[in-house]
Amino acid sequence: MKKEYNCNCKSGCKNSRCSCFKNLEPCDDKCGCVECQNPLNGIDVKKYSTCALQNIATVKALSQEKLDEEYELPCGCEKVQLKNLLNEYECKECRTEYWYSFCLNDVVQDDCTWHCNRCGECRDWREWHCERCNKCTYGVTLPCQHCDKKGPYRDLIGIC
């Protein structure tokens, strides 16, 4: 998979000012960064969920004992080691996908939960990120609960 971003950071690439780190990618030799400290360097990002990548310091600090700890899947079909839940894991019995949410400190079902890269938090499937106010909001229809009703969406929903 081709890397999409290359940075030119002068401040160490350790926060979201770095385009690579912000987009959950490690820096590489094509970047022009100075004294790079991107916490994703040396990590195969394809092996981790968005939640795990945005909580990479916590993931890196996990002991082998914690990684080997078993968690019961919400379906109740099986117990799975945490190290296998750092990305999507498909239950062998019911074929449902699960992953560990560091935001919620629990195993979550993939089609019921998602991690908002912009807000940095795990969300219910009924929530969505509003580009207008830059917040996640509840509901499967417009308008956003945070935006005023006189916003650009009023014509879409019939509000005067």
C-alpha positions as CSV (number, residue, x, y, z in Angstrom):
1,M,0.0,0.0,0.0
2,K,1.4,3.4,-1.1
3,K,2.0,6.0,1.6
4,E,-0.2,9.0,1.0
5,Y,1.5,11.7,3.1
6,N,5.0,13.0,3.6
7,C,5.8,15.7,6.2
8,N,8.5,18.3,6.6
9,C,8.2,18.8,10.4
10,K,10.8,20.6,12.3
11,S,9.2,19.8,15.7
12,G,9.6,16.0,16.0
13,C,6.4,14.6,14.4
14,K,5.0,13.6,17.8
15,N,1.5,15.3,17.5
16,S,-1.2,15.9,15.0
17,R,0.6,18.9,13.4
18,C,2.6,16.2,11.6
19,S,0.6,15.2,8.5
20,C,1.9,11.6,8.7
21,F,1.0,11.1,12.4
22,K,-2.4,12.9,11.9
23,N,-3.2,10.5,9.1
24,L,-2.1,7.4,11.1
25,E,1.0,6.8,9.1
26,P,4.7,6.4,10.1
27,C,7.3,8.8,8.7
28,D,9.7,7.4,6.1
29,D,12.8,8.4,4.2
30,K,10.7,10.6,1.8
31,C,9.7,12.8,4.6
32,G,11.8,15.9,5.3
33,C,11.3,15.8,9.1
34,V,13.9,16.7,11.6
35,E,14.5,14.6,14.8
36,C,11.5,12.5,14.0
37,Q,9.7,11.0,17.0
38,N,6.5,9.8,15.3
39,P,5.2,7.1,17.6
40,L,4.0,5.1,14.6
41,N,7.5,4.6,13.2
42,G,8.4,0.9,13.1
43,I,4.8,-0.2,13.4
44,D,2.9,-2.1,10.8
45,V,-0.2,0.2,10.9
46,K,-2.3,-2.4,8.9
47,K,-2.3,-4.6,12.0
48,Y,-4.1,-2.1,14.2
49,S,-7.5,-0.6,14.4
50,T,-7.9,3.2,14.2
51,C,-8.6,3.3,17.9
52,A,-5.4,1.3,18.7
53,L,-3.4,3.6,16.4
54,Q,-4.8,6.8,18.0
55,N,-3.9,5.2,21.4
56,I,-0.6,3.9,20.3
57,A,1.2,5.0,23.5
58,T,-1.2,2.9,25.6
59,V,-0.8,0.0,23.1
60,K,3.0,0.1,23.3
61,A,2.9,0.2,27.1
62,L,0.8,-3.1,27.3
63,S,2.7,-5.9,29.0
64,Q,2.9,-9.4,27.5
65,E,0.6,-10.5,30.3
66,K,-2.0,-7.9,29.4
67,L,-1.7,-8.8,25.7
68,D,-2.3,-12.5,26.5
69,E,-5.3,-11.7,28.7
70,E,-8.5,-13.2,27.3
71,Y,-11.7,-11.2,26.7
72,E,-15.1,-12.8,26.1
73,L,-16.6,-11.6,22.8
74,P,-20.0,-9.8,23.2
75,C,-21.6,-12.7,21.2
76,G,-20.5,-15.1,24.0
77,C,-19.2,-17.6,21.4
78,E,-15.5,-17.5,22.4
79,K,-12.7,-15.8,24.5
80,V,-9.9,-14.1,22.6
81,Q,-6.6,-12.7,23.7
82,L,-6.3,-8.9,23.6
83,K,-3.4,-9.1,21.1
84,N,-5.8,-10.5,18.6
85,L,-8.3,-7.7,19.2
86,L,-6.0,-4.9,18.3
87,N,-7.5,-5.0,14.9
88,E,-10.7,-6.6,13.6
89,Y,-11.2,-10.1,14.8
90,E,-13.9,-12.4,13.2
91,C,-15.6,-14.8,15.6
92,K,-15.1,-18.3,14.4
93,E,-18.6,-19.3,15.3
94,C,-20.9,-16.4,14.4
95,R,-18.6,-14.6,11.9
96,T,-19.2,-11.2,13.5
97,E,-16.2,-8.8,13.7
98,Y,-15.0,-7.4,16.9
99,W,-12.1,-5.2,18.1
100,Y,-10.9,-3.7,21.4
101,S,-11.8,-0.1,22.0
102,F,-9.3,1.7,24.2
103,C,-11.8,4.6,24.4
104,L,-14.5,2.4,25.9
105,N,-12.1,-0.1,27.6
106,D,-14.1,-3.0,26.2
107,V,-14.5,-5.3,23.2
108,V,-17.0,-3.8,20.7
109,Q,-18.8,-5.1,17.7
110,D,-17.5,-3.6,14.5
111,D,-20.9,-2.9,12.9
112,C,-22.2,-1.2,16.0
113,T,-19.2,1.0,16.9
114,W,-16.7,3.1,15.0
115,H,-13.7,5.3,15.9
116,C,-13.9,8.9,14.8
117,N,-10.4,9.9,13.6
118,R,-11.2,13.6,13.9
119,C,-12.6,13.5,17.5
120,G,-10.4,10.7,18.6
121,E,-13.2,8.7,20.3
122,C,-15.2,5.6,19.7
123,R,-18.8,6.2,18.7
124,D,-22.1,4.4,18.4
125,W,-23.0,3.5,14.8
126,R,-25.8,6.1,14.9
127,E,-23.4,9.0,15.4
128,W,-21.6,10.8,12.6
129,H,-19.0,13.6,12.3
130,C,-20.4,16.9,11.2
131,E,-18.0,18.8,9.0
132,R,-19.7,22.1,9.7
133,C,-19.2,22.2,13.5
134,N,-16.4,19.6,13.6
135,K,-18.2,17.5,16.3
136,C,-19.8,14.1,16.3
137,T,-23.5,14.1,16.7
138,Y,-26.2,11.6,17.3
139,G,-28.8,10.7,14.8
140,V,-29.1,9.1,11.4
141,T,-30.5,12.3,9.7
142,L,-29.7,16.0,9.4
143,P,-29.4,18.5,11.0
144,C,-26.5,18.2,13.4
145,Q,-27.6,18.6,17.1
146,H,-24.7,21.0,17.6
147,C,-25.4,23.3,14.6
148,D,-28.1,25.9,14.6
149,K,-31.2,25.2,12.6
150,K,-30.5,28.2,10.3
151,G,-27.4,26.5,8.9
152,P,-26.8,25.3,5.4
153,Y,-28.8,22.1,6.0
154,R,-32.1,23.8,6.6
155,D,-33.2,23.5,3.0
156,L,-32.5,19.8,3.1
157,I,-34.7,19.2,6.1
158,G,-37.5,21.8,5.5
159,I,-36.8,24.1,8.4
160,C,-37.4,27.8,7.8
